[in-house]
């Protein structure tokens, strides 16, 4: 039943363990939602903290952050961004030129998207570990006695992993598109970025810039980046693009059932069987491993990306204004 306090406000009452009012039930659900949202960041941080050292790659180690930030600032200046400071005389103080904020903006976007991709991978990894434990040991939770409801809870836990895995693949490929945006500006001064993805920009650099620059052509960083871009292995970009396209355009991630085999084959019947099998959704544990491989590749190649950007024509502004 409902009671009112001295001020006349409504107070939630519970009878026999059940909330008696529809509005009160909604309040309880919202309270659970707040708890879930508040706990997610904490649980993700705890899960990452208990993972093996370096399991989830970062763009730089905390111990190297000072050196890394300085390198990124140098790249931004190379692309025409304003220097950290100008050296001027008093009579020149009002003549400081306006800086180009685009390089800093696109680099900031790179870091933001990598952070989202990394968090998505950690979340998928967490849900894989949790759903696997629930499936193997349902007695870990206080499930309803109804077997049908127990099966439903387990299925929902498994489905949640696949949803997070899909988001992680999409964000991982989005990260490479952001790098393509920087490269497009670096080498071709193109700021509008619609359809020219990372692969398209890399191909244009290969055709136009590499033949005219032996240092770039022979650069280890360029070779590593180009090798990743053209690789069909499961830690390569071609595979990641195919997996991302599978999710976005054709088939959601889940173990492919026999009655869905024709849908999967119809999308990739032009590929060799061995490569098609690489694209097939795997077990949750294997999918989590693939996501980790792609994340670690992104972290490993980021310094190579910065080096390649530095081979582009310099737009660096003079900080001395005399």
Buried (B, 14 or more C-beta within 10 A) or exposed (E): EEEEEEEEEEEBEEEEEEBEBEEBEEEEEEEEEEEEEEEEEEBBEEBBEEBEEEEBBBBBEEEEEEEBEEBBBBBBBBBBBBBEEBEBEEEEEEEEEEBBEBBBEBBEBBBEBBBBBBBBBBBBBBBBBBBBEBEEEBEEEEBEEEEEEBEEBBEEBBBBBBBBBBBBBBBBBBBBBBBBBBBBBBBBEBEEBEEBBBBEBBBBBBEEBBEEBEEBBEBEBBEBBBEBBBBBBBBBBBBBBBBBBBBEEEBEBBEBEEEEEEEBBEBBEEBEEEBBEBBBBBEBEEBBBBBBBBBBBBBBBBBBBBBBBBBBEEBEBEBEBE
